[in-house]
């Protein structure tokens, strides 16, 4: 029987969000209903509200979440009612050319629930990243649920559903950071600081955090950065080179998503080094680099989408590290809030006051 719950809705571009009653259908084949326990307020949700993703309003916002599986549809074997899960926005298909090559983290046919959640008047909702977790319950594809140890804090665990996983994965999965590497991270918001943590986990010997905000740089230092550079006052390329013997870093992670900072990352890497773009650019942005420099410096220029993660592999492993005290996910939770505070959280996030506000249910 369909259920009615409260959720955060963005009805129009740039308009303040509202809390409205939404209808959750019973799960169909391959689907699950999840009772949300915690959901982080991510920049992507703000992009949806601002029309930066698409114009398929109204949106049910929220996607960085953890909760308990309430019910499942026919054919679901991945999870069962009562499982504690982290939601992900890339349920792999198992049948596309990437999956069949043994590279499911690059799945080209990820999927979401087939049924639509609606407003009480029947208006169909577009759930953010196929999840829509600023709600007491949500409907997802069962493959979007990754079972993890229930001993983990929901507020911390849910952050692996997007931003923290994107940053850690940019360092470990995409950047291939290994023991003894030097790493520079440009942009120290939630994703950039997660990249700092990923570099630390991978055994980097030198981790250089670059930002224009001293508060964010101090946070980066507490999370594992060995050096910090305020690029408002110092040329970051020269600073990174000076800190790496004049050569540049082995891996430079750009977590801003702007042409100016990407160019800094490109020239701040060592010869044959790697640049990882995990910051999200806007459609109108363009990049111009001398092709001879691209050729002559060698190495690799990579984009990291969701940290090139495979949720079934990475989420349980990172939760285990968290429970062992080796990964401080709690450090990313700046504040816990109620559902009614999401609009205020967007404002705080816009001003860089928080790593993550987390809605608790």
C-alpha positions in Angstrom: 0.0 0.0 0.0 1.4 3.4 -1.0 2.6 5.6 1.9 2.6 9.4 2.5 5.7 11.0 4.0 7.2 14.4 4.2 10.0 15.5 1.8 11.9 18.5 0.6 10.8 19.7 -2.8 12.3 22.2 -5.2 9.4 23.4 -7.4 11.1 26.0 -9.6 14.5 27.3 -10.5 16.0 29.3 -7.7 12.9 29.2 -5.5 13.2 28.3 -1.8 12.6 24.7 -1.1 9.4 23.5 0.7 8.4 20.6 2.8 5.5 18.7 1.2 3.7 15.4 1.4 4.9 12.9 -1.1 3.6 9.5 -2.1 5.9 6.5 -1.9 4.5 3.5 -3.9 5.1 -0.1 -2.8 8.4 -1.4 -4.3 8.0 -3.1 -7.6 10.4 -5.8 -9.1 14.0 -4.8 -8.4 13.0 -1.9 -6.1 13.3 -1.1 -2.4 11.7 1.3 0.0 14.3 2.7 2.5 13.5 4.5 5.8 16.0 7.4 5.8 18.0 7.9 9.0 20.4 10.6 7.8 21.1 12.6 4.6 23.9 15.1 3.9 23.3 18.5 2.3 25.4 18.4 -0.8 26.3 21.0 -3.4 24.6 18.8 -6.0 21.2 19.4 -4.3 21.8 23.1 -4.6 22.7 22.7 -8.3 19.3 20.9 -8.8 17.4 23.7 -7.0 19.2 26.3 -9.2 18.4 24.4 -12.4 22.1 23.5 -13.0 21.4 19.8 -13.6 18.3 19.9 -15.7 14.8 21.5 -15.7 12.8 18.5 -14.8 11.1 20.2 -11.8 9.7 19.5 -9.3 12.7 17.7 -7.7 12.7 15.6 -4.5 16.1 16.6 -3.2 18.7 14.7 -1.2 20.9 11.8 -2.2 23.8 11.5 0.3 22.0 9.1 2.7 21.9 6.1 4.9 18.9 4.2 6.3 17.1 1.0 6.9 15.5 -1.1 4.1 11.8 -1.3 4.9 10.5 -3.4 2.1 11.7 -4.9 -1.2 10.0 -5.9 -4.5 10.1 -9.2 -6.4 13.5 -10.6 -7.4 15.5 -8.5 -4.9 18.4 -10.5 -3.5 21.0 -7.8 -2.7 19.3 -6.6 0.4 16.5 -7.5 2.8 14.2 -5.6 5.1 16.1 -4.5 8.2 19.4 -4.1 6.5 21.4 -0.9 7.2 22.4 0.5 3.9 24.2 3.5 2.2 22.4 4.7 -0.9 24.3 5.2 -4.1 23.4 6.8 -7.4 25.0 4.3 -9.7 23.3 0.9 -9.5 25.4 -1.2 -12.0 23.6 -3.2 -14.7 25.9 -6.1 -14.9 25.3 -6.4 -18.7 26.9 -3.4 -20.4 30.3 -3.6 -22.1 32.0 -2.1 -19.0 30.4 -4.6 -16.7 31.2 -7.5 -19.0 34.8 -6.4 -19.1 35.0 -6.7 -15.3 34.9 -2.9 -14.8 31.5 -2.4 -13.2 32.7 0.9 -11.6 32.4 2.4 -15.1 29.0 0.9 -15.8 27.4 2.7 -18.8 23.8 1.7 -18.0 23.3 2.4 -14.3 19.6 2.5 -13.3 17.1 3.8 -10.8 13.7 2.8 -9.6 11.2 2.5 -12.5 8.2 3.7 -10.5 7.7 7.4 -9.8 7.2 9.0 -6.4 4.6 11.8 -6.6 3.0 14.7 -4.8 -0.4 14.0 -3.4 -2.0 15.6 -6.5 -0.2 13.0 -8.7 2.5 15.3 -10.0 5.6 13.1 -10.7 8.8 14.0 -8.9 12.3 13.8 -10.2 14.4 12.4 -7.3 17.9 14.0 -7.1 20.4 11.5 -8.6 17.7 8.9 -8.7 17.4 8.9 -4.9 15.4 11.7 -3.3 16.5 11.2 0.3 15.4 14.5 2.0 12.4 12.5 2.9 11.3 10.2 5.7 11.3 7.3 3.2 12.3 6.9 -0.5 12.0 4.5 -3.3 15.1 3.3 -5.1 16.4 0.5 -7.3 17.6 -2.2 -4.9 21.1 -2.0 -6.5 21.3 1.5 -5.1 21.4 0.0 -1.6 24.8 -1.1 -0.3 24.6 -3.1 3.0 27.2 -2.1 5.6 27.9 -2.7 9.3 25.0 -1.3 11.3 27.4 -0.2 14.1 28.3 2.8 12.0 26.8 6.2 12.7 24.1 7.0 10.0 25.2 10.6 9.8 28.8 9.6 9.0 28.0 6.6 6.8 25.6 8.5 4.6 28.4 10.9 3.5 30.0 8.0 1.6 27.0 8.1 -0.7 28.4 11.1 -2.6 30.9 13.8 -1.5 33.3 11.9 0.8 33.4 8.9 -1.6 34.1 11.2 -4.5 37.1 12.7 -2.8 38.5 9.6 -1.3 38.0 7.8 -4.6 39.6 10.6 -6.6 42.8 9.9 -4.6 42.8 6.2 -4.3 40.8 4.9 -7.3 41.3 7.5 -10.0 44.6 9.1 -9.0 46.2 5.8 -7.9 48.0 7.5 -5.0 50.5 5.1 -3.5 53.0 4.9 -0.7 55.5 7.8 -0.7 53.7 9.9 -3.4 53.4 13.6 -3.1 49.8 14.9 -3.6 48.4 18.4 -4.0 44.7 19.0 -3.5 43.3 22.3 -4.9 40.0 23.2 -3.3 39.4 22.1 0.3 35.6 21.9 0.7 34.0 18.6 1.6 35.2 16.7 -1.5 38.7 18.2 -1.5 39.2 17.4 2.2 38.0 13.9 1.5 40.7 13.7 -1.1 43.2 14.7 1.5 42.0 11.8 3.7 42.2 9.5 0.7 45.8 10.5 0.0 46.6 9.9 3.7 44.9 6.4 3.6 47.0 5.5 0.5 50.2 6.4 2.2 51.2 9.7 0.6 54.3 11.1 2.2 53.4 14.8 1.4 49.9 16.2 1.1 49.6 19.8 0.1 46.3 21.5 0.6 45.5 24.6 -1.5 42.6 27.0 -1.0 41.8 30.6 -0.6 40.2 30.2 2.8 42.4 29.7 5.9 39.6 28.0 7.8 39.4 25.3 5.2 43.1 24.9 5.1 43.2 24.4 8.9 40.6 21.7 8.5 42.7 20.1 5.8 45.6 20.1 8.2 43.6 18.4 10.9 42.6 15.7 8.4 46.1 14.9 7.2 47.5 17.7 5.1 51.2 18.1 5.7 51.4 21.6 4.1 48.9 24.3 3.3 49.0 27.0 0.6 46.6 30.0 0.6 46.4 30.7 -3.2 44.9 34.1 -2.6 48.3 35.3 -1.3 50.7 32.8 -3.0 51.1 31.4 -6.5 50.0 27.8 -5.9 52.0 26.3 -8.8 55.2 27.8 -7.5 54.4 26.9 -3.9 53.7 23.2 -4.8 56.9 23.1 -6.8 58.9 24.5 -3.9 57.4 21.9 -1.6 58.3 19.1 -3.9 62.0 19.8 -4.7 61.1 22.1 -7.7 59.4 19.2 -9.6 55.7 19.3 -8.8 53.4 16.8 -7.2 53.0 13.2 -8.3 49.2 13.6 -8.2 47.3 16.8 -8.3 43.6 16.7 -7.5 41.4 19.6 -8.7 38.3 19.8 -6.5 37.0 23.1 -7.6 35.8 22.6 -11.2 37.1 25.8 -12.8 39.4 26.3 -15.8 41.8 28.5 -13.7 42.3 25.9 -11.0 42.5 23.1 -13.5 45.4 25.0 -15.2 47.1 25.4 -11.9 46.7 21.6 -11.3 48.2 20.9 -14.7 51.3 22.9 -14.1 51.7 21.9 -10.5 52.2 18.3 -11.3 55.6 16.6 -11.9 56.6 15.3 -15.3 54.6 12.1 -16.0 52.4 13.1 -13.0 48.6 12.7 -12.9 45.9 15.4 -12.8 42.5 14.3 -11.4 39.5 16.5 -12.0 36.8 15.8 -9.4 35.4 19.4 -9.2 32.2 19.8 -11.2 32.4 22.4 -14.0 29.4 24.2 -15.5 28.4 23.7 -19.1 29.8 27.0 -20.4 33.3 26.6 -19.1 36.2 26.1 -21.5 39.8 25.1 -21.1 42.7 26.2 -23.2 46.2 24.6 -22.8 49.1 24.5 -25.2 48.9 21.1 -26.9 52.7 20.9 -26.8 52.6 21.1 -23.0 50.0 18.4 -22.9 52.3 16.2 -25.1 55.6 17.2 -23.5 54.7 16.7 -19.9 53.4 13.2 -20.3 51.5 11.6 -17.5 47.8 11.4 -17.3 44.8 13.8 -17.2 41.8 12.1 -15.7 38.3 12.9 -14.7 36.9 11.2 -11.6 33.2 10.6 -11.5 31.9 9.5 -8.1 35.5 8.7 -7.3 35.4 5.8 -9.8 33.9 3.8 -6.9 32.2 0.5 -6.9 29.8 0.8 -3.9 29.6 -2.9 -3.2 33.4 -2.9 -2.9 34.2 0.5 -1.5 31.5 1.3 1.0 31.9 -1.7 3.3 35.7 -1.4 3.2 35.6 2.3 4.2 33.0 1.7 6.9 35.3 -1.0 8.4 38.1 1.5 8.4 35.8 4.0 10.1 34.8 1.5 12.8 38.5 0.6 13.3 39.2 4.3 14.0 41.3 4.7 10.9 38.9 6.9 8.9 37.4 9.8 10.7 34.1 10.3 8.9 32.6 12.1 11.9 35.0 15.0 11.2 33.0 15.8 8.0 29.8 16.2 10.0 29.8 19.9 10.9 26.2 20.0 12.2 23.1 17.9 12.4 19.8 19.6 11.4 16.1 18.9 10.9 14.3 18.6 7.6 13.0 22.1 7.9 16.5 23.5 8.0 17.6 22.5 4.5 17.2 25.9 3.0 19.3 27.5 5.8 21.9 24.8 5.2 22.2 25.8 1.6 23.0 29.3 2.7 25.7 28.1 5.1 27.2 25.8 2.5 27.2 28.7 -0.1 29.3 30.8 2.3 31.7 27.9 3.1 30.7 27.7 6.7 30.4 23.9 6.9 31.9 20.7 5.5 28.5 19.0 5.8 25.2 19.7 7.4 23.3 16.4 7.9 19.6 16.0 8.1 18.6 13.5 10.8 15.3 11.7 10.9 
